[in-house]
Amino acid sequence: MTRAAALHRAYRAVLVALGYPGRRVPVAPTTEAALALVLGSTWDAGCRVALAGVPPPLPWASAAAPAAGAELLVVGGGGSGGALARLPRGDEACPEAGATAVYAVAEPGPGRRLRLRGPGVAGHLDTELPLDASELDARDAACATWPLGVDLLVIDSAGRVAALPRTTRVERLR
């Protein structure tokens, strides 16, 4: 597969993940490869990027921005150490200015059991995502005043992407 075809496939995977929250969509065989494709297909080197956790390599050279001014937060692992809470959420005139956080979780293991409801979910969907409890708390706070909020993409150890758009309601099952 050519690089252009792989980027196109990754972009489509992100769209499907956003349209069907909580469902894992294959991108590449590893977390690092999937992250490079997701970032390279959806953002460019000109976006303001904040880094948290043990950040994986980015597909472009970029100076790190503070979380409060970032369009994109790239997190190595399941927790941002508070950076998620500082991301822009948009405003009433421009809610789409809310940032996106992308988590690259390379270590396999159990995640948090969640029940998702909202657009793109028929009834509810029970799933697991490898995010820290503090991240879910920060996400709840950031998305409390719809249509303002942040969107989350989670790339797991199998190179799959799942999404928690700001419109998705999250209930913790354990």
Backbone as JSON Lines, residues from 0, in Angstrom:
{"i":0,"aa":"M","n":[0.84,-1.17,0.0],"ca":[0.0,0.0,0.0],"c":[0.89,1.24,0.0]}
{"i":1,"aa":"T","n":[0.55,2.21,-0.82],"ca":[1.33,3.44,-0.87],"c":[1.08,4.28,0.39]}
{"i":2,"aa":"R","n":[1.97,5.21,0.65],"ca":[1.81,6.1,1.82],"c":[0.52,6.9,1.7]}
{"i":3,"aa":"A","n":[0.23,7.39,0.49],"ca":[-1.0,8.17,0.28],"c":[-2.23,7.31,0.58]}
{"i":4,"aa":"A","n":[-2.22,6.07,0.14],"ca":[-3.36,5.18,0.4],"c":[-3.49,4.88,1.89]}
{"i":5,"aa":"A","n":[-2.36,4.7,2.58],"ca":[-2.39,4.44,4.02],"c":[-2.92,5.66,4.78]}
{"i":6,"aa":"L","n":[-2.52,6.86,4.36],"ca":[-3.03,8.08,5.0],"c":[-4.53,8.23,4.76]}
{"i":7,"aa":"H","n":[-4.98,7.94,3.55],"ca":[-6.4,8.02,3.23],"c":[-7.19,7.03,4.1]}
{"i":8,"aa":"R","n":[-6.67,5.81,4.22],"ca":[-7.32,4.78,5.03],"c":[-7.38,5.21,6.5]}
{"i":9,"aa":"A","n":[-6.32,5.82,7.0],"ca":[-6.29,6.29,8.39],"c":[-7.31,7.4,8.6]}
{"i":10,"aa":"Y","n":[-7.4,8.32,7.65],"ca":[-8.37,9.41,7.76],"c":[-9.79,8.85,7.82]}
{"i":11,"aa":"R","n":[-10.07,7.89,6.95],"ca":[-11.4,7.24,6.95],"c":[-11.65,6.52,8.27]}
{"i":12,"aa":"A","n":[-10.62,5.9,8.85],"ca":[-10.76,5.23,10.14],"c":[-11.14,6.23,11.23]}
{"i":13,"aa":"V","n":[-10.52,7.4,11.22],"ca":[-10.85,8.45,12.2],"c":[-12.31,8.88,12.02]}
{"i":14,"aa":"L","n":[-12.75,9.07,10.8],"ca":[-14.14,9.47,10.55],"c":[-15.11,8.41,11.05]}
{"i":15,"aa":"V","n":[-14.81,7.14,10.78],"ca":[-15.68,6.05,11.25],"c":[-15.69,6.01,12.77]}
{"i":16,"aa":"A","n":[-14.52,6.14,13.39],"ca":[-14.44,6.12,14.86],"c":[-15.25,7.26,15.47]}
{"i":17,"aa":"L","n":[-15.17,8.45,14.89],"ca":[-15.94,9.59,15.39],"c":[-17.44,9.38,15.18]}
{"i":18,"aa":"G","n":[-17.81,8.74,14.09],"ca":[-19.21,8.49,13.79],"c":[-19.82,7.39,14.65]}
{"i":19,"aa":"Y","n":[-19.0,6.47,15.13],"ca":[-19.44,5.35,15.96],"c":[-18.59,5.31,17.22]}
{"i":20,"aa":"P","n":[-18.86,6.19,18.17],"ca":[-18.03,6.31,19.38],"c":[-17.82,4.97,20.09]}
{"i":21,"aa":"G","n":[-16.57,4.8,20.56],"ca":[-16.21,3.62,21.33],"c":[-15.84,2.4,20.53]}
{"i":22,"aa":"R","n":[-16.11,2.4,19.26],"ca":[-15.76,1.24,18.42],"c":[-14.34,1.38,17.95]}
{"i":23,"aa":"R","n":[-13.61,0.28,18.0],"ca":[-12.21,0.29,17.58],"c":[-12.11,0.02,16.08]}
{"i":24,"aa":"V","n":[-11.41,0.9,15.38],"ca":[-11.27,0.8,13.94],"c":[-9.8,0.57,13.62]}
{"i":25,"aa":"P","n":[-9.45,-0.51,12.91],"ca":[-8.04,-0.78,12.6],"c":[-7.41,0.3,11.74]}
{"i":26,"aa":"V","n":[-6.15,0.64,12.07],"ca":[-5.4,1.61,11.29],"c":[-4.08,1.01,10.82]}
{"i":27,"aa":"A","n":[-3.3,0.46,11.74],"ca":[-1.97,-0.09,11.43],"c":[-1.65,-1.16,12.47]}
{"i":28,"aa":"P","n":[-0.58,-1.94,12.27],"ca":[-0.3,-3.04,13.2],"c":[0.22,-2.62,14.58]}
{"i":29,"aa":"T","n":[0.73,-1.4,14.72],"ca":[1.28,-0.98,16.01],"c":[0.73,0.39,16.4]}
{"i":30,"aa":"T","n":[0.85,0.7,17.67],"ca":[0.41,2.01,18.16],"c":[1.16,3.13,17.45]}
{"i":31,"aa":"E","n":[2.49,3.01,17.39],"ca":[3.3,4.07,16.8],"c":[2.97,4.3,15.33]}
{"i":32,"aa":"A","n":[2.81,3.21,14.57],"ca":[2.47,3.35,13.15],"c":[1.08,3.95,12.98]}
{"i":33,"aa":"A","n":[0.12,3.51,13.8],"ca":[-1.23,4.05,13.71],"c":[-1.25,5.52,14.09]}
{"i":34,"aa":"L","n":[-0.51,5.89,15.13],"ca":[-0.46,7.3,15.53],"c":[0.09,8.17,14.4]}
{"i":35,"aa":"A","n":[1.19,7.74,13.79],"ca":[1.78,8.51,12.7],"c":[0.78,8.7,11.56]}
{"i":36,"aa":"L","n":[0.04,7.66,11.23],"ca":[-0.94,7.77,10.15],"c":[-2.13,8.64,10.54]}
{"i":37,"aa":"V","n":[-2.64,8.47,11.75],"ca":[-3.77,9.28,12.19],"c":[-3.39,10.76,12.23]}
{"i":38,"aa":"L","n":[-2.24,11.07,12.84],"ca":[-1.81,12.47,12.9],"c":[-1.52,13.02,11.52]}
{"i":39,"aa":"G","n":[-0.8,12.26,10.7],"ca":[-0.42,12.72,9.37],"c":[-1.59,12.9,8.43]}
{"i":40,"aa":"S","n":[-2.68,12.17,8.66],"ca":[-3.83,12.28,7.77],"c":[-4.84,13.33,8.21]}
{"i":41,"aa":"T","n":[-4.76,13.73,9.46],"ca":[-5.81,14.57,10.01],"c":[-5.32,15.97,10.39]}
{"i":42,"aa":"W","n":[-4.05,16.11,10.74],"ca":[-3.48,17.4,11.1],"c":[-2.23,17.64,10.26]}
{"i":43,"aa":"D","n":[-1.73,18.87,10.29],"ca":[-0.49,19.16,9.57],"c":[0.5,19.83,10.5]}
{"i":44,"aa":"A","n":[1.67,20.07,9.99],"ca":[2.77,20.61,10.8],"c":[2.47,22.0,11.33]}
{"i":45,"aa":"G","n":[1.49,22.69,10.78],"ca":[1.17,24.03,11.24],"c":[0.25,24.09,12.45]}
{"i":46,"aa":"C","n":[-0.28,22.95,12.88],"ca":[-1.19,23.01,14.03],"c":[-0.41,23.16,15.34]}
{"i":47,"aa":"R","n":[-1.07,23.76,16.31],"ca":[-0.45,23.95,17.63],"c":[-0.62,22.66,18.43]}
{"i":48,"aa":"V","n":[0.5,22.02,18.76],"ca":[0.5,20.71,19.41],"c":[1.08,20.81,20.81]}
{"i":49,"aa":"A","n":[0.34,20.28,21.78],"ca":[0.85,20.13,23.14],"c":[1.16,18.64,23.33]}
{"i":50,"aa":"L","n":[2.12,18.35,24.19],"ca":[2.53,16.97,24.44],"c":[2.37,16.66,25.92]}
{"i":51,"aa":"A","n":[2.03,15.4,26.21],"ca":[1.88,14.98,27.61],"c":[2.23,13.51,27.73]}
{"i":52,"aa":"G","n":[2.44,13.09,28.98],"ca":[2.84,11.71,29.22],"c":[4.24,11.49,28.66]}
{"i":53,"aa":"V","n":[4.47,10.32,28.14],"ca":[5.73,10.03,27.43],"c":[5.37,10.13,25.96]}
{"i":54,"aa":"P","n":[5.52,11.34,25.38],"ca":[5.0,11.54,24.03],"c":[5.74,10.7,22.99]}
{"i":55,"aa":"P","n":[4.97,10.04,22.14],"ca":[5.57,9.3,21.04],"c":[6.05,10.26,19.96]}
{"i":56,"aa":"P","n":[6.85,9.79,19.03],"ca":[7.32,10.68,17.97],"c":[6.17,11.18,17.1]}
{"i":57,"aa":"L","n":[6.27,12.43,16.7],"ca":[5.28,13.02,15.81],"c":[5.73,12.83,14.36]}
{"i":58,"aa":"P","n":[4.81,12.81,13.41],"ca":[5.2,12.63,12.01],"c":[5.77,13.89,11.37]}
{"i":59,"aa":"W","n":[5.89,14.96,12.13],"ca":[6.45,16.2,11.63],"c":[7.2,16.89,12.77]}
{"i":60,"aa":"A","n":[8.09,17.8,12.41],"ca":[8.8,18.59,13.42],"c":[7.86,19.68,13.91]}
{"i":61,"aa":"S","n":[7.74,19.8,15.23],"ca":[6.84,20.8,15.78],"c":[7.33,21.22,17.15]}
{"i":62,"aa":"A","n":[7.27,22.51,17.41],"ca":[7.58,23.01,18.75],"c":[6.35,22.8,19.61]}
{"i":63,"aa":"A","n":[6.54,22.31,20.81],"ca":[5.42,22.06,21.71],"c":[4.78,23.37,22.14]}
{"i":64,"aa":"A","n":[3.47,23.41,22.13],"ca":[2.69,24.56,22.57],"c":[2.14,24.27,23.96]}
{"i":65,"aa":"P","n":[1.81,25.3,24.72],"ca":[1.14,25.05,25.99],"c":[-0.26,24.5,25.72]}
{"i":66,"aa":"A","n":[-0.75,23.65,26.61],"ca":[-2.06,23.01,26.41],"c":[-3.17,24.05,26.23]}
{"i":67,"aa":"A","n":[-3.12,25.15,26.95],"ca":[-4.18,26.16,26.87],"c":[-4.31,26.79,25.49]}
{"i":68,"aa":"G","n":[-3.29,26.7,24.65],"ca":[-3.35,27.27,23.31],"c":[-3.27,26.23,22.22]}
{"i":69,"aa":"A","n":[-3.39,24.96,22.56],"ca":[-3.21,23.89,21.58],"c":[-4.49,23.54,20.85]}
{"i":70,"aa":"E","n":[-4.33,23.12,19.61],"ca":[-5.43,22.55,18.84],"c":[-5.46,21.04,19.04]}
{"i":71,"aa":"L","n":[-4.29,20.49,19.34],"ca":[-4.09,19.06,19.43],"c":[-3.22,18.76,20.63]}
{"i":72,"aa":"L","n":[-3.63,17.77,21.42],"ca":[-2.82,17.26,22.52],"c":[-2.48,15.82,22.19]}
{"i":73,"aa":"V","n":[-1.2,15.5,22.14],"ca":[-0.75,14.13,21.89],"c":[-0.22,13.58,23.21]}
{"i":74,"aa":"V","n":[-0.82,12.49,23.66],"ca":[-0.52,11.91,24.96],"c":[0.07,10.52,24.76]}
{"i":75,"aa":"G","n":[1.23,10.29,25.36],"ca":[1.8,8.96,25.39],"c":[1.32,8.27,26.65]}
{"i":76,"aa":"G","n":[0.4,7.33,26.52],"ca":[-0.18,6.64,27.66],"c":[-1.63,7.04,27.87]}
{"i":77,"aa":"G","n":[-2.18,6.58,28.99],"ca":[-3.6,6.8,29.26],"c":[-3.91,8.02,30.09]}
{"i":78,"aa":"G","n":[-2.89,8.84,30.4],"ca":[-3.13,10.02,31.21],"c":[-2.27,11.19,30.79]}
{"i":79,"aa":"S","n":[-2.85,12.38,30.81],"ca":[-2.15,13.58,30.36],"c":[-1.55,14.4,31.49]}
{"i":80,"aa":"G","n":[-1.69,13.94,32.73],"ca":[-1.15,14.71,33.85],"c":[-1.81,16.07,34.02]}
{"i":81,"aa":"G","n":[-3.07,16.2,33.65],"ca":[-3.79,17.45,33.8],"c":[-3.87,18.31,32.56]}
{"i":82,"aa":"A","n":[-3.13,17.98,31.51],"ca":[-3.13,18.81,30.3],"c":[-4.51,18.83,29.64]}
{"i":83,"aa":"L","n":[-5.24,17.74,29.69],"ca":[-6.56,17.69,29.07],"c":[-7.47,18.79,29.64]}
{"i":84,"aa":"A","n":[-7.39,19.01,30.93],"ca":[-8.24,20.02,31.57],"c":[-7.94,21.44,31.1]}
{"i":85,"aa":"R","n":[-6.75,21.67,30.57],"ca":[-6.36,23.02,30.14],"c":[-6.62,23.28,28.65]}
{"i":86,"aa":"L","n":[-7.04,22.28,27.9],"ca":[-7.26,22.46,26.46],"c":[-8.41,23.42,26.17]}
{"i":87,"aa":"P","n":[-8.33,24.13,25.04],"ca":[-9.44,24.98,24.62],"c":[-10.69,24.13,24.36]}
{"i":88,"aa":"R","n":[-11.84,24.69,24.73],"ca":[-13.12,23.99,24.56],"c":[-14.01,24.67,23.53]}
{"i":89,"aa":"G","n":[-13.49,25.73,22.9],"ca":[-14.31,26.52,21.99],"c":[-15.15,27.5,22.79]}
{"i":90,"aa":"D","n":[-16.01,28.23,22.1],"ca":[-16.94,29.13,22.77],"c":[-18.26,29.09,22.02]}
{"i":91,"aa":"E","n":[-19.26,29.81,22.51],"ca":[-20.59,29.75,21.9],"c":[-20.57,30.12,20.42]}
{"i":92,"aa":"A","n":[-19.74,31.08,20.04],"ca":[-19.67,31.51,18.64],"c":[-18.86,30.55,17.78]}
{"i":93,"aa":"C","n":[-17.97,29.79,18.4],"ca":[-17.08,28.91,17.64],"c":[-16.79,27.62,18.44]}
{"i":94,"aa":"P","n":[-17.81,26.78,18.67],"ca":[-17.59,25.58,19.46],"c":[-16.62,24.59,18.81]}
{"i":95,"aa":"E","n":[-16.49,24.67,17.49],"ca":[-15.57,23.76,16.8],"c":[-14.11,24.07,17.1]}
{"i":96,"aa":"A","n":[-13.84,25.16,17.8],"ca":[-12.47,25.5,18.18],"c":[-11.99,24.69,19.38]}
{"i":97,"aa":"G","n":[-12.83,23.8,19.9],"ca":[-12.39,22.91,20.96],"c":[-11.31,21.98,20.43]}
{"i":98,"aa":"A","n":[-10.34,21.67,21.26],"ca":[-9.19,20.86,20.86],"c":[-9.54,19.37,20.79]}
{"i":99,"aa":"T","n":[-8.6,18.62,20.26],"ca":[-8.69,17.16,20.23],"c":[-7.48,16.6,20.96]}
{"i":100,"aa":"A","n":[-7.72,15.58,21.76],"ca":[-6.63,14.88,22.44],"c":[-6.51,13.49,21.82]}
{"i":101,"aa":"V","n":[-5.28,13.12,21.47],"ca":[-5.0,11.8,20.89],"c":[-4.09,11.06,21.86]}
{"i":102,"aa":"Y","n":[-4.57,9.92,22.33],"ca":[-3.83,9.09,23.27],"c":[-3.23,7.91,22.52]}
{"i":103,"aa":"A","n":[-1.93,7.7,22.69],"ca":[-1.24,6.55,22.11],"c":[-0.88,5.63,23.27]}
{"i":104,"aa":"V","n":[-1.63,4.55,23.41],"ca":[-1.46,3.63,24.53],"c":[-0.85,2.34,23.99]}
{"i":105,"aa":"A","n":[0.46,2.25,24.1],"ca":[1.2,1.14,23.49],"c":[1.16,-0.14,24.32]}
{"i":106,"aa":"E","n":[0.91,-0.02,25.62],"ca":[0.92,-1.2,26.48],"c":[-0.45,-1.86,26.48]}
{"i":107,"aa":"P","n":[-0.48,-3.16,26.16],"ca":[-1.77,-3.86,26.24],"c":[-2.19,-4.01,27.7]}
{"i":108,"aa":"G","n":[-3.44,-4.14,27.9],"ca":[-3.93,-4.33,29.26],"c":[-5.37,-3.92,29.37]}
{"i":109,"aa":"P","n":[-5.97,-4.2,30.51],"ca":[-7.38,-3.85,30.67],"c":[-7.56,-2.34,30.74]}
{"i":110,"aa":"G","n":[-8.67,-1.92,30.24],"ca":[-9.0,-0.5,30.3],"c":[-10.14,-0.28,31.25]}
{"i":111,"aa":"R","n":[-10.67,0.9,31.22],"ca":[-11.84,1.25,32.03],"c":[-13.08,0.78,31.3]}
{"i":112,"aa":"R","n":[-13.97,0.11,32.02],"ca":[-15.25,-0.31,31.45],"c":[-16.17,0.9,31.42]}
{"i":113,"aa":"L","n":[-16.7,1.18,30.24],"ca":[-17.53,2.36,30.03],"c":[-18.81,1.98,29.31]}
{"i":114,"aa":"R","n":[-19.86,2.73,29.59],"ca":[-21.1,2.64,28.82],"c":[-21.27,3.98,28.12]}
{"i":115,"aa":"L","n":[-21.36,3.93,26.81],"ca":[-21.46,5.14,25.99],"c":[-22.88,5.3,25.46]}
{"i":116,"aa":"R","n":[-23.34,6.55,25.42],"ca":[-24.65,6.89,24.85],"c":[-24.49,8.19,24.06]}
{"i":117,"aa":"G","n":[-25.34,8.36,23.08],"ca":[-25.33,9.61,22.32],"c":[-25.34,9.35,20.83]}
{"i":118,"aa":"P","n":[-25.13,10.41,20.05],"ca":[-25.12,10.27,18.6],"c":[-24.12,9.22,18.13]}
{"i":119,"aa":"G","n":[-24.55,8.35,17.22],"ca":[-23.69,7.3,16.69],"c":[-23.73,6.01,17.49]}
{"i":120,"aa":"V","n":[-24.47,6.02,18.61],"ca":[-24.58,4.83,19.46],"c":[-26.06,4.46,19.53]}
{"i":121,"aa":"A","n":[-26.4,3.28,19.05],"ca":[-27.78,2.8,19.12],"c":[-28.05,2.3,20.54]}
{"i":122,"aa":"G","n":[-28.85,3.03,21.28],"ca":[-29.1,2.66,22.68],"c":[-27.88,3.0,23.52]}
{"i":123,"aa":"H","n":[-27.06,1.98,23.77],"ca":[-25.8,2.2,24.47],"c":[-24.77,1.19,23.97]}
{"i":124,"aa":"L","n":[-23.51,1.49,24.23],"ca":[-22.41,0.6,23.87],"c":[-21.52,0.44,25.1]}
{"i":125,"aa":"D","n":[-21.33,-0.81,25.53],"ca":[-20.39,-1.1,26.6],"c":[-19.05,-1.43,25.97]}
{"i":126,"aa":"T","n":[-18.01,-0.77,26.45],"ca":[-16.68,-0.95,25.87],"c":[-15.63,-0.72,26.95]}
{"i":127,"aa":"E","n":[-14.39,-0.96,26.6],"ca":[-13.25,-0.65,27.46],"c":[-12.31,0.27,26.7]}
{"i":128,"aa":"L","n":[-11.83,1.3,27.38],"ca":[-10.82,2.18,26.8],"c":[-9.7,2.36,27.82]}
{"i":129,"aa":"P","n":[-8.44,2.36,27.36],"ca":[-7.3,2.43,28.27],"c":[-6.96,3.84,28.73]}
{"i":130,"aa":"L","n":[-7.93,4.49,29.38],"ca":[-7.73,5.85,29.88],"c":[-7.78,5.85,31.39]}
{"i":131,"aa":"D","n":[-6.96,6.7,31.99],"ca":[-6.95,6.85,33.45],"c":[-8.27,7.46,33.91]}
{"i":132,"aa":"A","n":[-8.65,7.16,35.15],"ca":[-9.87,7.71,35.72],"c":[-9.83,9.24,35.73]}
{"i":133,"aa":"S","n":[-8.65,9.82,36.0],"ca":[-8.54,11.29,36.02],"c":[-8.78,11.88,34.63]}
{"i":134,"aa":"E","n":[-8.43,11.17,33.58],"ca":[-8.7,11.66,32.21],"c":[-10.19,11.68,31.94]}
{"i":135,"aa":"L","n":[-10.87,10.64,32.38],"ca":[-12.32,10.61,32.19],"c":[-13.0,11.72,32.98]}
{"i":136,"aa":"D","n":[-12.5,12.0,34.19],"ca":[-13.04,13.12,34.98],"c":[-12.81,14.44,34.25]}
{"i":137,"aa":"A","n":[-11.61,14.64,33.73],"ca":[-11.29,15.88,33.0],"c":[-12.13,16.0,31.74]}
{"i":138,"aa":"R","n":[-12.34,14.89,31.05],"ca":[-13.17,14.9,29.85],"c":[-14.61,15.25,30.2]}
{"i":139,"aa":"D","n":[-15.14,14.68,31.29],"ca":[-16.5,15.01,31.72],"c":[-16.64,16.51,31.97]}
{"i":140,"aa":"A","n":[-15.67,17.09,32.66],"ca":[-15.71,18.51,32.97],"c":[-15.6,19.36,31.7]}
{"i":141,"aa":"A","n":[-14.73,18.95,30.79],"ca":[-14.52,19.71,29.55],"c":[-15.74,19.67,28.64]}
{"i":142,"aa":"C","n":[-16.53,18.61,28.73],"ca":[-17.68,18.43,27.83],"c":[-19.01,18.68,28.52]}
{"i":143,"aa":"A","n":[-18.98,19.3,29.69],"ca":[-20.2,19.5,30.48],"c":[-21.14,20.54,29.9]}
{"i":144,"aa":"T","n":[-20.62,21.47,29.09],"ca":[-21.44,22.55,28.56],"c":[-21.5,22.44,27.04]}
{"i":145,"aa":"W","n":[-22.33,21.51,26.57],"ca":[-22.46,21.28,25.13],"c":[-22.98,22.55,24.47]}
{"i":146,"aa":"P","n":[-22.48,22.94,23.31],"ca":[-21.65,22.23,22.36],"c":[-20.14,22.42,22.57]}
{"i":147,"aa":"L","n":[-19.76,23.03,23.69],"ca":[-18.34,23.21,23.96],"c":[-17.75,21.89,24.43]}
{"i":148,"aa":"G","n":[-16.45,21.71,24.2],"ca":[-15.82,20.5,24.7],"c":[-14.59,20.11,23.9]}
{"i":149,"aa":"V","n":[-14.11,18.94,24.2],"ca":[-12.95,18.37,23.52],"c":[-13.33,16.99,23.0]}
{"i":150,"aa":"D","n":[-12.69,16.59,21.93],"ca":[-12.87,15.25,21.37],"c":[-11.63,14.43,21.71]}
{"i":151,"aa":"L","n":[-11.83,13.15,21.97],"ca":[-10.72,12.25,22.29],"c":[-10.62,11.15,21.25]}
{"i":152,"aa":"L","n":[-9.4,10.85,20.83],"ca":[-9.09,9.68,20.02],"c":[-8.12,8.83,20.83]}
{"i":153,"aa":"V","n":[-8.37,7.53,20.87],"ca":[-7.51,6.62,21.62],"c":[-6.98,5.57,20.65]}
{"i":154,"aa":"I","n":[-5.66,5.49,20.55],"ca":[-5.03,4.47,19.71],"c":[-4.47,3.42,20.66]}
{"i":155,"aa":"D","n":[-4.93,2.19,20.49],"ca":[-4.55,1.14,21.42],"c":[-3.33,0.36,20.95]}
{"i":156,"aa":"S","n":[-2.95,-0.63,21.74],"ca":[-1.74,-1.4,21.46],"c":[-1.84,-2.24,20.19]}
{"i":157,"aa":"A","n":[-3.04,-2.44,19.68],"ca":[-3.23,-3.19,18.43],"c":[-3.31,-2.27,17.22]}
{"i":158,"aa":"G","n":[-3.05,-0.96,17.4],"ca":[-3.07,-0.03,16.28],"c":[-4.46,0.35,15.81]}
{"i":159,"aa":"R","n":[-5.44,0.25,16.73],"ca":[-6.82,0.62,16.39],"c":[-7.14,1.97,17.02]}
{"i":160,"aa":"V","n":[-8.02,2.72,16.38],"ca":[-8.44,4.01,16.91],"c":[-9.9,3.92,17.35]}
{"i":161,"aa":"A","n":[-10.2,4.51,18.51],"ca":[-11.56,4.65,19.01],"c":[-11.74,6.12,19.39]}
{"i":162,"aa":"A","n":[-12.97,6.59,19.36],"ca":[-13.22,8.01,19.62],"c":[-14.25,8.2,20.72]}
{"i":163,"aa":"L","n":[-14.07,9.3,21.45],"ca":[-15.07,9.82,22.37],"c":[-15.33,11.27,21.96]}
{"i":164,"aa":"P","n":[-16.25,11.48,21.03],"ca":[-16.58,12.86,20.65],"c":[-17.2,13.6,21.84]}
{"i":165,"aa":"R","n":[-17.18,14.9,21.78],"ca":[-17.72,15.71,22.89],"c":[-19.2,15.45,23.13]}
{"i":166,"aa":"T","n":[-19.92,14.94,22.14],"ca":[-21.37,14.69,22.27],"c":[-21.68,13.36,22.94]}
{"i":167,"aa":"T","n":[-20.69,12.53,23.19],"ca":[-20.9,11.21,23.77],"c":[-20.96,11.3,25.29]}
{"i":168,"aa":"R","n":[-22.01,10.71,25.85],"ca":[-22.12,10.64,27.31],"c":[-21.46,9.35,27.79]}
{"i":169,"aa":"V","n":[-20.66,9.47,28.84],"ca":[-19.86,8.34,29.33],"c":[-20.27,8.02,30.76]}
{"i":170,"aa":"E","n":[-20.6,6.75,30.98],"ca":[-20.89,6.24,32.32],"c":[-19.84,5.17,32.64]}
{"i":171,"aa":"R","n":[-19.24,5.27,33.81],"ca":[-18.24,4.27,34.2],"c":[-18.93,3.05,34.79]}
{"i":172,"aa":"L","n":[-18.51,1.88,34.33],"ca":[-19.11,0.63,34.83],"c":[-18.31,0.02,35.95]}
{"i":173,"aa":"R","n":[-17.02,0.37,36.07],"ca":[-16.19,-0.08,37.2],"c":[-15.09,0.87,37.42]}
